[in-house]
Amino acid sequence: GDRAMGNVTTSDLPADRTGIKKILDLSRKLNYHQYVKHVNGEDLNSGSLTAIPWTLLDSVSLHEALDASFNSIPEIPRDLPLHLPHLTYINLSYNCLTCLPDSIFLPLHLPHLTYINLSYNCLTCLPDSIFLPLHLPHLTYINLSYN
């Protein structure tokens, strides 16, 4: 079932063909008018997250997918992989990310990661570890467009 925690909703979903069972959905649901304002950089903080909720960093989670798209998150906490080690899917598109912590791409931190979407952010630097494919042997999709 669904459990709501403010802006956070978790769902226990049946496994689909990608095998994702638990998704942590922090994404902001936008209508067309809100979408246009968001992509134009207007009113970014209206109802959007400005950080990954600290409550997620209090414990280890079994979530396999994280969707925090369409928010105003400027950084990924360095210890996020330690608290969400089972992630196979990350969507942080349409945020305000400027840099990525190297912990996302280090060996053994997110060993099952297959998909990461970081498009439509403000990335100006990438960690060297992103270019070492052996660190994420299952990664098949990475989107860094429109940064």
C-alpha positions as CSV (number, residue, x, y, z in Angstrom):
1,G,0.0,0.0,0.0
2,D,0.9,3.7,-0.1
3,R,2.2,5.5,2.9
4,A,2.5,9.3,2.8
5,M,5.0,11.3,4.7
6,G,4.5,15.0,3.8
7,N,6.0,15.3,0.3
8,V,7.2,11.7,0.4
9,T,5.2,8.7,-0.8
10,T,6.4,5.2,-0.7
11,S,4.7,2.3,-2.6
12,D,5.1,-1.4,-2.4
13,L,4.6,-2.2,-6.1
14,P,4.5,-5.6,-7.7
15,A,7.7,-6.5,-9.4
16,D,7.6,-5.5,-13.1
17,R,9.9,-6.7,-15.8
18,T,12.7,-4.5,-14.4
19,G,12.3,-6.2,-11.0
20,I,11.6,-2.9,-9.1
21,K,9.6,-3.7,-6.1
22,K,9.8,-0.6,-3.9
23,I,9.9,2.9,-5.3
24,L,10.6,6.0,-3.2
25,D,8.7,8.7,-5.1
26,L,9.8,12.2,-4.0
27,S,9.0,13.7,-7.4
28,R,6.9,16.8,-7.7
29,K,3.7,16.3,-9.7
30,L,3.2,19.3,-12.0
31,N,0.5,20.6,-14.3
32,Y,1.5,22.1,-17.6
33,H,1.6,25.7,-16.2
34,Q,3.8,24.6,-13.2
35,Y,6.1,22.6,-15.6
36,V,6.6,25.6,-17.8
37,K,7.5,27.8,-14.8
38,H,9.8,25.1,-13.5
39,V,11.8,24.6,-16.7
40,N,12.1,28.4,-17.1
41,G,13.6,28.7,-13.6
42,E,10.6,30.6,-12.1
43,D,9.1,29.8,-8.8
44,L,11.3,26.7,-8.2
45,N,10.8,26.5,-4.5
46,S,7.0,26.6,-4.5
47,G,6.1,23.2,-3.1
48,S,9.4,21.5,-4.1
49,L,12.0,19.8,-2.1
50,T,15.2,21.7,-1.5
51,A,17.1,18.7,-0.1
52,I,16.7,15.0,0.2
53,P,14.7,14.6,3.4
54,W,16.9,14.0,6.4
55,T,14.6,11.2,7.6
56,L,15.8,9.1,4.7
57,L,19.3,9.4,6.0
58,D,18.5,8.1,9.5
59,S,18.4,4.5,8.5
60,V,19.1,2.0,5.7
61,S,16.2,1.6,3.3
62,L,15.3,-1.3,1.0
63,H,14.0,0.9,-1.7
64,E,15.1,0.0,-5.2
65,A,14.1,3.1,-7.0
66,L,14.4,6.8,-6.1
67,D,12.5,9.5,-8.1
68,A,13.0,13.0,-6.9
69,S,12.5,14.8,-10.2
70,F,11.0,18.3,-10.6
71,N,12.3,19.6,-7.3
72,S,14.9,22.2,-6.3
73,I,17.6,19.9,-4.9
74,P,21.0,21.4,-5.2
75,E,23.1,18.5,-4.0
76,I,23.0,14.7,-3.4
77,P,24.1,13.9,0.2
78,R,27.5,12.1,0.1
79,D,26.2,9.3,2.3
80,L,23.0,8.6,0.3
81,P,24.3,5.3,-1.2
82,L,24.9,4.1,2.3
83,H,21.3,4.6,3.2
84,L,19.8,3.4,-0.1
85,P,22.2,0.6,-1.1
86,H,19.7,-1.4,-3.1
87,L,18.9,1.3,-5.6
88,T,18.8,0.2,-9.2
89,Y,17.1,3.3,-10.5
90,I,17.7,7.0,-9.7
91,N,15.8,9.9,-11.4
92,L,17.0,13.4,-10.2
93,S,16.1,15.2,-13.4
94,Y,14.9,18.8,-13.4
95,N,16.6,19.8,-10.2
96,C,19.4,22.3,-9.3
97,L,22.3,19.8,-9.0
98,T,25.7,21.4,-9.6
99,C,28.1,18.6,-8.7
100,L,27.8,14.9,-7.9
101,P,29.4,13.2,-5.0
102,D,31.9,10.5,-6.0
103,S,30.2,8.2,-3.6
104,I,27.4,7.6,-6.2
105,F,29.9,6.0,-8.6
106,L,32.3,4.2,-6.2
107,P,32.5,0.4,-6.2
108,L,30.2,-1.4,-3.7
109,H,28.2,1.7,-2.9
110,L,25.4,1.1,-5.4
111,P,26.4,-2.2,-7.0
112,H,23.0,-2.8,-8.6
113,L,22.5,0.6,-10.2
114,T,21.3,0.2,-13.8
115,Y,19.6,3.6,-14.5
116,I,20.5,7.2,-13.5
117,N,18.8,10.3,-15.0
118,L,20.5,13.6,-14.1
119,S,19.2,15.6,-17.1
120,Y,18.0,19.2,-16.8
121,N,20.2,20.2,-13.8
122,C,23.1,22.7,-13.5
123,L,25.9,20.2,-13.4
124,T,29.3,21.8,-13.9
125,C,31.5,19.0,-12.6
126,L,31.5,15.2,-12.6
127,P,33.5,12.9,-10.3
128,D,36.3,11.0,-11.9
129,S,34.7,7.8,-10.7
130,I,31.8,8.2,-13.2
131,F,34.2,7.3,-16.0
132,L,35.3,3.9,-14.5
133,P,32.7,1.4,-15.9
134,L,33.9,-1.4,-13.6
135,H,32.6,0.6,-10.6
136,L,29.0,0.2,-11.8
137,P,29.0,-3.0,-13.9
138,H,25.2,-3.0,-14.3
139,L,24.8,0.6,-15.3
140,T,23.1,0.6,-18.8
141,Y,21.6,4.1,-18.8
142,I,23.0,7.5,-17.8
143,N,21.4,10.8,-18.9
144,L,23.4,14.0,-18.4
145,S,21.8,16.0,-21.1
146,Y,20.8,19.7,-20.7
147,N,23.2,20.6,-18.0
